Structures are given as C-alpha cells and as structure tokens.
C-alpha cells in the first residue's frame, strides 16, 4: 500500500511537548506537486481538485476525525425514518455562502439533484438511491427508492457539496457543463476559504471566508488562518529544498525514497497517512487466451501459487523503501468497507506444489500489461 507523505516545518513547536493555544491570522504557504484542473465538485474526480474543493465548499455532513463516521456540517441533524426510506435534514440557522447570501433548503435540493444526475459527474452513483427531494423552511426531505445505510456518508462526500443555485445559474453558458466551467473559475461556496487568486501553473490563494459557520477552540469562527497560498512546485527536489529553507511551510507527495532522510531532519515534522490506493496485479482468468489456447490463469491453483510466490514484504522494502503494508484485498484498509482477512504467506514450496498439481511443473510464460513512466 502506498502512503501519501505530507511534510511540515515544525518551527520548534513540537519540542514544547504540550498543547499550544491556537494562533489566529497569518498565511500558510504549501508546496503542491501539480496544479488543480477544475473546481466544480460535481463534474470532478481528481484528487488535485478534491483537496481544494473541500476547503471551498461545505457539505451537509462531515467525516469524523478518524474517517469512520460522520458528524454535523451544514445540517445539525440528518434523521432517517423507521423504514429507512425518508431522511429529514435540518439545516443550521443563518448559514451563508462566502458572498454573504443565505444558504436555503432550495440550494440543498438543487445541489443534490445536480450531483445525483447521471449525466453529470461520475460520483452520482453515491446518491442513486434518492428518488426525490423536497425543500421546506430550513428542512430538506430526502425520499429514497430503497433503504440506503451509505447515504449519510454520501452526504459528507465532496460531490454532495452545497452550491448556490442563483450564482451558478447566473454564470454564462447555455448548458450545465458550460456554466460549470465559468463558475469554477471563480467559485463561491460555503467552506472555510474562498478562492481569491489563481495563476495556473504558478500559485493559488485561498482567503478566509468571513461567513463560515464553524467555531474554533477559542469560540471564534474558523478558520484560524487568514489565507493559504498553494505554490505549484512540480520538481520533488525543489519542493523539498524550499521546505527546508523555510520558503514554504508544507509540502505533499514527498518521494518514498526520501522519507527516512527527512524523518531524521529535526526541523521537519512528517506525517504518513494510509492511502486509499492499493497496488494490485489483476489476473485474466478467462478459460482461453485470444489465440484459442488454454489460459493457465483460469486454474485457481495457479492463481493461488502466484500469490504464494510473491514476497510482498520484500517488494515493499525495494519499491516503497519500507513504506507500505501487505494487503489481502484491493479494498483499502482506510475505508469502512474493508474487512481484514488472512492472506497468503510467502511460501515457494507451496507455490511449486500447486503449479505441479495444476500441470505446470515447468512453469509457463505470461504477459503483463503495465503503465510506462511509473516508478512502481
């Protein structure tokens, strides 16, 4: 399993060893490995954009700190009926978009209807159980075609972000896609920040949203920062050098080959987060190959043998420089859908025995398709 590696300049705060009062104001400069592409939460599936979208837009519910549940967001309550077919959403009073206009139940209905439209973004499947939505006075009723225990999680996902219907429809363009393209250049949401400057390929600046609803530990509205400046630094070494020089306070996607070195740097604080990405080798188990011959991989004994023959720990040490975890499924352990199960230990004798049993004692040739330009 790969891990994303963000790096932060510690500024000696970690040496104090005790909780520190939050300081308000200031600018965070953060080094990104590439620029964002398109800042519409519905017509989007790129992480580069999603990480910015979650700062610009807000959702009815939010993920909990550990990512295993949800908590109130723009909604104070999302309550299911006894039969699980109706969810009643109660909105926070006096919530506003970043331009100061009120967030209404109609904005919620319009946003979710747009997000679940199959002609829009590919994430609409998360809301496919919704049959209809009704907007009331500070209350939204979501009617389902079937009970769906995943709906609360879907309402906390970036594509379910609440947008201003009036501002979106005022954007130039005849179609949803054309309006989205125009709106996404200067988006207005209700997240903690608002986009104030974007020079593509160079930098992006997010300013504090003065109308944001959530409060911090000091009882004052979040965020603590006045602004965040994203610097686009595509070269890994340059990104690291600028971090070490104090020109930026954070950086993402540090090469795994540099992790051990930078962890030892007392000026830096590194955090490794388990990734949702799992590197896998998918096997074609069709009975016949294109030339009509028998496909060895169609035999489950062969597939089991290959699993026994792969030393996953060694691969992690060589390819990921020790940063990873052997997995038994293509489902990441970071998702609530993951279920731990016993995997295949590295056992060449067992692998050879299974191949012999399947009639391939002398082995066989197999072609592997992979992408070019990937380090792993």
DAKA-V182621 format. One record per backbone hydrogen bond with DSSP energy under -1.0 kcal/mol. NH is the residue of the N-H (numbers start at 1). CO is the residue of the C=O. E is the energy in kcal/mol with one decimal. If there is no record, write none. Layout:
BEGIN
nh-><NH;NH>
co-><CO;CO>
e-><E;E>
END
This chain:
BEGIN
nh-><4;6;7;8;9;10;13;16;25;28;30;31;32;44;50;51;53;54;55;56;57;61;62;64;67;71;73;73;74;75;76;77;79;81;84;87;88;89;90;91;92;97;98;100;103;108;109;110;111;112;113;114;115;116;120;124;126;127;128;130;131;132;134;136;138;140;141;142;143;144;145;151;154;155;156;157;160;161;162;168;169;170;171;179;180;181;182;183;184;185;186;191;193;194;196;197;199;202;203;204;205;206;207;208;209;212;216;219;222;226;227;228;229;230;231;232;233;239;240;241;242;243;244;245;246;247;248;249;250;251;252;254;258;262;263;264;265;268;269;271;273;275;289;292;295;298;299;303;304;305;306;307;308;309;312;315;316;317;318;319;320;322;323;324;335;338;347;351;352;353;354;355;356;357;358;359;360;363>
co-><273;271;251;269;249;267;10;13;224;227;229;250;231;42;46;47;49;50;52;52;53;155;71;69;64;62;60;75;59;60;90;90;88;86;81;142;79;140;77;138;74;101;189;97;95;104;105;106;107;108;109;110;111;112;117;121;123;124;125;127;143;143;141;139;136;89;134;87;132;85;129;148;150;151;153;154;157;158;58;164;165;166;168;175;176;177;178;179;180;182;183;56;55;207;205;205;203;199;199;230;197;228;194;226;192;209;220;216;214;26;26;206;28;204;30;202;32;235;236;237;238;239;240;241;243;242;242;29;29;7;31;5;255;258;259;260;262;265;8;6;4;2;293;289;287;295;296;299;300;301;302;303;304;305;310;311;312;313;314;315;316;316;320;322;332;335;308;347;348;349;350;351;352;353;354;356;355;360>
e-><-1.3;-1.0;-2.7;-2.9;-2.0;-2.2;-2.1;-1.5;-3.3;-1.9;-2.7;-3.1;-3.3;-1.3;-2.6;-2.4;-3.1;-2.2;-1.8;-1.2;-2.9;-1.3;-3.0;-2.2;-1.5;-2.7;-1.9;-1.1;-2.3;-2.2;-2.4;-1.2;-2.7;-2.3;-1.3;-2.6;-3.0;-3.4;-2.6;-2.4;-2.7;-3.1;-3.0;-2.2;-2.3;-1.6;-2.5;-2.8;-2.6;-2.6;-2.5;-2.3;-2.4;-2.1;-2.3;-1.3;-1.8;-1.9;-1.3;-1.9;-3.4;-1.7;-2.7;-3.1;-1.1;-2.5;-2.7;-3.0;-2.9;-3.2;-2.9;-1.4;-2.2;-2.3;-1.1;-1.4;-2.3;-1.6;-2.6;-2.3;-2.6;-1.2;-1.3;-2.5;-2.7;-2.0;-1.8;-3.3;-2.6;-1.0;-1.1;-2.3;-2.5;-2.6;-2.6;-1.5;-2.3;-2.5;-1.8;-1.9;-2.9;-3.0;-3.0;-2.6;-2.7;-1.5;-3.4;-1.9;-3.5;-2.2;-1.5;-2.5;-3.2;-3.3;-3.0;-2.6;-3.0;-2.3;-2.2;-2.7;-2.5;-1.4;-2.7;-1.7;-1.4;-2.1;-1.1;-3.0;-1.1;-1.8;-1.5;-1.5;-2.1;-2.4;-2.5;-1.0;-1.1;-1.8;-3.7;-1.9;-1.9;-1.3;-2.8;-2.0;-2.6;-2.1;-1.6;-1.8;-2.4;-2.1;-2.3;-1.6;-2.2;-1.9;-1.3;-2.1;-2.4;-2.0;-2.3;-3.2;-1.1;-2.2;-1.9;-1.0;-1.4;-1.9;-2.2;-1.9;-2.8;-2.2;-2.1;-2.1;-2.3;-2.2;-1.7;-1.3;-3.3;-1.6>
END
